[in-house]
Structure formats: structure tokens, C-alpha cells
Amino acid sequence: MKVLIRILLCLVVASASSVYADDLILSVQHKLKRLGFYDGVVDGQMGSQTAAAIRRYQIAEKLKVTGEMNPQTLRRLGISAPRARVPVKAPAAAPEYVALADLFKGGPFISIGPEMQITVIRQAQKNLRLLGYYRGPVDGSPSQSLVASLKAWQASAGFRQTGRFDENTLKGLSLMPY
């Protein structure tokens, strides 16, 4: 019973904190969509596509690349953030999406969309398992064990140990379509 109460409490806190950010995220998504940086669903949720669009905008505008709605990025977009109770970073309810975007950061698949990214992760998990580097579930979810397995494989392949799906890693694991 205590576990159920804790879970419900976490859900209430997570949903209450994300309510304040929804309007801000919606504004950012609308603006980035109009500017051609975002092609996802305008839903007010901070997911991997929104973070990737923010990064693309920050790169184009020569801002510090964080993938977050920081004050500098909001100012450049012409969006004023509410003064109080609005988290500027991704809401706590979406760590998996942030982790998903982080795995692909700096690589050629950063903007392919979360469905395809999950497919790539699932295939990477299979390939790393066959090579003896990964023992976790083959579920397409980002995890610390996947990152550790990627780093171990990258080290053995003589690549930079980033734990990310950069171009060399994708090619080395036969995950590139060409």
C-alpha cells in the first residue's frame, strides 16, 4: 500500500510540475515549427524531438548548444518565460526522452524521430549482445547498461568512448543504412 501511495504521489507531483511548463514548451514548439527547426507534434511536452529542434536552432543561431530552453535561447526566439514556478529544463517526467536524445547527440540520427531511434537502439542491443558486450533487455530503451556496453565496445574497436551513437559507432555496429 505504501508503494502505491508513493507512486501516486510521484505521478501527482510530476504532472503538477509539468503543467506549468506546458505553455512555455508549446510556445517554443510553435516558434521552432514556424522557423523550420521542429517537425514533431506540437503537444507541450519536452521530448527528444523538441530537445533536438532546440539544439538545431541553437547551432544555427550560434548559441550555447544545450537542447534546453535556457534564457538566452528563449530571448533569441522572442519568447518571454514566466517569472515563477516554470522549470526551464526538461520536466522530471521525461527522463527517458532526454536520455534517448542524449544517446544520439552529435550523430547523424539525432533528428530521425524517437520511433526510429528506438528501433536503432533495439538493433544495437541485439548486436552488442551477439558480440558479448550487452546483457540487458532488448527493448529499445536507453539505459546505463547500454551506455556502458557501448563504451566498452567503442574502446575495443579503437573509437572514442562516448557511449553515444556517433557515425563511427553506427557504422561499426552495422546500424547505418548505407
C-alpha positions as CSV (number, residue, x, y, z in Angstrom):
1,M,0.0,0.0,0.0
2,K,2.9,2.4,0.9
3,V,4.4,1.7,-2.5
4,L,1.1,2.5,-4.3
5,I,0.8,5.8,-2.4
6,R,4.4,6.8,-3.3
7,I,3.8,6.0,-6.9
8,L,0.6,8.1,-6.9
9,L,2.3,10.9,-5.1
10,C,5.2,10.9,-7.7
11,L,2.7,11.0,-10.5
12,V,0.8,13.9,-9.0
13,V,4.0,15.9,-8.4
14,A,5.3,15.1,-11.9
15,S,2.1,16.1,-13.6
16,A,1.6,19.2,-11.5
17,S,5.2,20.4,-12.2
18,S,4.8,19.8,-16.0
19,V,1.5,21.7,-16.2
20,Y,3.4,25.0,-15.6
21,A,5.9,24.3,-18.4
22,D,3.3,23.2,-21.0
23,D,2.5,26.7,-22.2
24,L,6.2,27.6,-22.5
25,I,7.0,24.4,-24.3
26,L,4.0,24.9,-26.6
27,S,5.3,28.4,-27.5
28,V,8.8,27.1,-28.2
29,Q,7.5,24.2,-30.3
30,H,5.2,26.6,-32.3
31,K,8.0,29.1,-32.9
32,L,10.6,26.4,-33.9
33,K,8.0,24.8,-36.2
34,R,7.4,28.1,-38.0
35,L,11.1,28.6,-38.3
36,G,11.5,25.1,-39.8
37,F,13.5,23.5,-36.9
38,Y,10.8,21.3,-35.5
39,D,8.6,18.9,-37.4
40,G,7.1,16.9,-34.5
41,V,3.7,17.2,-32.8
42,V,3.1,20.5,-31.0
43,D,2.0,19.0,-27.7
44,G,3.6,21.0,-25.0
45,Q,5.8,18.0,-23.9
46,M,9.6,18.2,-23.7
47,G,10.7,15.2,-25.6
48,S,13.6,14.1,-27.7
49,Q,12.3,15.9,-30.9
50,T,11.8,19.2,-29.1
51,A,15.3,19.0,-27.5
52,A,16.8,18.2,-30.9
53,A,15.0,21.1,-32.5
54,I,16.2,23.4,-29.8
55,R,19.8,22.2,-30.4
56,R,19.4,22.7,-34.2
57,Y,18.2,26.3,-33.5
58,Q,21.0,27.0,-31.0
59,I,23.6,25.8,-33.6
60,A,22.0,27.9,-36.3
61,E,21.9,31.0,-34.1
62,K,25.5,30.3,-32.7
63,L,24.1,30.0,-29.1
64,K,25.5,27.6,-26.4
65,V,24.1,24.2,-27.5
66,T,22.3,22.7,-24.6
67,G,19.0,21.4,-26.0
68,E,17.3,23.2,-23.2
69,M,15.0,26.3,-23.1
70,N,17.6,28.5,-21.4
71,P,17.0,32.2,-21.1
72,Q,19.4,33.1,-24.0
73,T,17.5,30.7,-26.4
74,L,14.1,32.0,-25.2
75,R,15.2,35.6,-25.7
76,R,16.5,34.9,-29.3
77,L,13.2,33.1,-30.1
78,G,11.4,36.2,-28.8
79,I,9.6,34.2,-26.1
80,S,9.4,35.5,-22.6
81,A,9.4,32.9,-19.9
82,P,7.0,33.3,-17.0
83,R,8.8,34.6,-13.9
84,A,7.8,32.0,-11.3
85,R,7.3,28.3,-11.0
86,V,8.4,27.4,-14.5
87,P,11.2,24.9,-14.9
88,V,13.5,25.9,-17.7
89,K,15.0,22.4,-18.1
90,A,13.1,19.3,-19.3
91,P,10.4,18.2,-16.8
92,A,11.3,15.4,-14.4
93,A,8.5,13.3,-16.0
94,A,10.5,12.8,-19.3
95,P,14.0,11.5,-18.4
96,E,13.7,8.6,-20.9
97,Y,13.2,11.1,-23.8
98,V,16.2,13.2,-22.7
99,A,18.3,10.0,-22.3
100,L,17.1,9.0,-25.8
101,A,18.2,12.3,-27.3
102,D,21.5,12.2,-25.4
103,L,22.4,8.8,-26.9
104,F,22.1,10.3,-30.4
105,K,23.6,13.7,-29.6
106,G,26.2,14.7,-32.2
107,G,25.4,11.8,-34.5
108,P,23.7,11.5,-37.9
109,F,20.5,10.1,-36.3
110,I,19.7,12.9,-33.9
111,S,16.7,14.0,-36.0
112,I,15.3,10.8,-37.3
113,G,12.5,10.7,-34.7
114,P,12.1,8.7,-31.5
115,E,10.4,5.7,-33.1
116,M,13.3,5.1,-35.5
117,Q,15.8,5.9,-32.7
118,I,14.2,3.2,-30.5
119,T,14.5,0.8,-33.5
120,V,18.2,1.6,-33.8
121,I,18.7,1.1,-30.0
122,R,16.9,-2.2,-30.2
123,Q,19.2,-3.4,-33.0
124,A,22.3,-2.1,-31.2
125,Q,21.2,-4.0,-28.1
126,K,20.9,-7.2,-30.3
127,N,24.3,-6.6,-32.0
128,L,26.1,-5.8,-28.7
129,R,24.5,-8.9,-27.1
130,L,25.8,-11.1,-30.0
131,L,29.3,-9.5,-29.5
132,G,29.1,-10.2,-25.8
133,Y,29.1,-6.6,-24.6
134,Y,25.4,-6.3,-23.6
135,R,23.4,-8.4,-21.2
136,G,20.3,-6.2,-20.6
137,P,16.9,-6.4,-22.2
138,V,16.5,-5.9,-25.9
139,D,13.7,-3.3,-25.6
140,G,14.9,-0.2,-27.4
141,S,15.1,1.7,-24.1
142,P,18.1,3.9,-23.2
143,S,19.9,2.6,-20.1
144,Q,23.1,2.9,-18.1
145,S,23.9,-0.7,-19.1
146,L,23.5,0.2,-22.8
147,V,25.8,3.2,-22.4
148,A,28.4,1.1,-20.5
149,S,28.2,-1.6,-23.2
150,L,28.6,1.0,-26.0
151,K,31.7,2.5,-24.2
152,A,33.2,-1.0,-23.8
153,W,32.6,-1.9,-27.4
154,Q,33.9,1.5,-28.6
155,A,37.1,1.0,-26.6
156,S,37.7,-2.4,-28.1
157,A,37.1,-1.0,-31.6
158,G,39.6,1.8,-31.0
159,F,36.9,4.5,-31.1
160,R,36.3,7.4,-28.8
161,Q,34.4,6.1,-25.7
162,T,31.4,8.4,-25.9
163,G,28.6,6.0,-25.1
164,R,26.7,7.6,-27.9
165,F,25.6,6.6,-31.4
166,D,28.0,8.7,-33.4
167,E,28.8,7.9,-37.0
168,N,31.7,5.6,-36.4
169,T,29.8,3.6,-33.8
170,L,26.7,3.3,-36.1
171,K,28.9,2.0,-38.9
172,G,31.0,-0.3,-36.7
173,L,27.8,-1.9,-35.3
174,S,26.3,-2.2,-38.8
175,L,23.5,0.2,-38.0
176,M,23.9,2.6,-40.9
177,P,21.6,2.1,-43.9
178,Y,24.5,2.6,-46.3
